[in-house]
Amino acid sequence: MSDTLQRRSANAERARALLAGIKVVDSDTHLTEPHDLWTSRAPAKWKDKVPQVRDVDGKPRWIVNGDKVMGVATGACVVRNDGSKIHGWGFMNCTMDDIHPASFNVKERVKFMDQAGIWAQILYPNFLGFGGQTAKRLDDDIKLVTFQIYNDAMAEFQQESGNRIFPMAMLPWWNIADAAAEARRCHQMGLRGVNTNSSCHKHGLPDLGQREWDPLWETCCDLNLPVNFHIGSGEDDFLSKTPWPSQTADQKLALGSTMAFVGNANVISNLLYSGVLERFPRLKLSSVESGAGWIPFVLEALDYELEEATGDAAGLLSMKPSEYFRRQIYACFWFEQKGLAAALDAIGPDNLMFETDFPHPTCLYPEPLGQAAEVLDRLTPEVRRKIMSENAARLYSLPI
């Protein structure tokens, strides 16, 4: 066994000992959608138009609207079916046959969770876009049914997992009334939170701070549904916007990923200034896959700039942005060794959660808990339990 593997194995054992008796909740994972997810559930009138995979020029490709090619149907997974991990862009060449079945099969996912020491996972999509951006490329007549079929499938997925995998419902963000109605429908099916586009204003809608969205926020408050904003939830090409042209392909992946994490600070900052949390003090939000190290600086800057730039901060909000954050916003950490300590100092232990990002390029694999061993060792047992389990369980109403 190599030194690296020995160290990872030792860290994993150490982490499991530190987490004994704690039901670990992984607050960000992804589904590689089975190719028949939509066609196997669609009414006959939509079956030819909903997302599906067909062979085009010898490669499997996602097709929508009957004939629009959406790209190669890759596995969207960096773990091969033999358990080895792919680094760089190589995962884009993998088909479903090449990747770990836990990325798309519920029974295999639960088996992997048991092996990794994880009790529950929160689940997000791939094909629809992290915030449902794919909707803008769907014909109007299949937009809503495409999202509803996905949510129906996720309710089945949750049930089949024995209530250990909890997909977040995808909202039809292009229609505010439909979004609120779908949130109610998904709550009735047992789903525990919603996920949506953070940049609706780029598509002709009011921005999320405007009062037109209040019916959705009111619905989520009434049903105790947290609203999740995953990184990249407002853009299709978020990985390509940051890197300079001279960077290699793999450097561009690393740079794009890094700045996507930081990009969620933009979303959260706008929400903090918008007045939404003032109007809806019971609304809970989560910044997903964004890490935690940026939180102290951004909150300090928001508090300072609101006072400096507006001159009438008290007339806009009754509390500081940092106070709204502590009351209503959650964030996830995974690879960070230093950022978590700073975030804990700034906001306390009640708003932070653990994630792995399985099975995406930045995921903690092969020993997800081992990666966090040194961080966990520096926490008190009470804080460790909150961050690794109780905070997520409270936010998503999980039956731990």
Secondary structure, 3 states (H helix, E strand, C coil): CCHHHHHHHHHHHHHHHHCCCCCCEEEEEECCCCCCCCCCCCCHHHCCCCCEEEEECCEEEEEECCCEEEEECCCCCCEECCCCECCHHHHHHCCCCCECHHHCCHHHHHHHHHHHCCCEEEEECCCCCCCCHHHHHCCHHHHHHHHHHHHHHHHHHHHHCCCCEEECEECCCCCHHHHHHHHHHHHHCCCCCEECCCCHHHHCCCCCCCHHHHHHHHHHHHHCCCEEEECCCCCCCCCCCCCCCCCCHHHHHHHHHHHHHHHHHHHHHHHHHHCHHHHCCCCCEEEECCCCCCHHHHHHHHHHHHHHHHCCHHHHCCCCHHHHHHHHEEEEECCCCCHHHHHHHHHCCCCEEECCCCCCCCCCCCCHHHHCHHHHHCCCHHHHHHHHHHHHHHHHCCCC
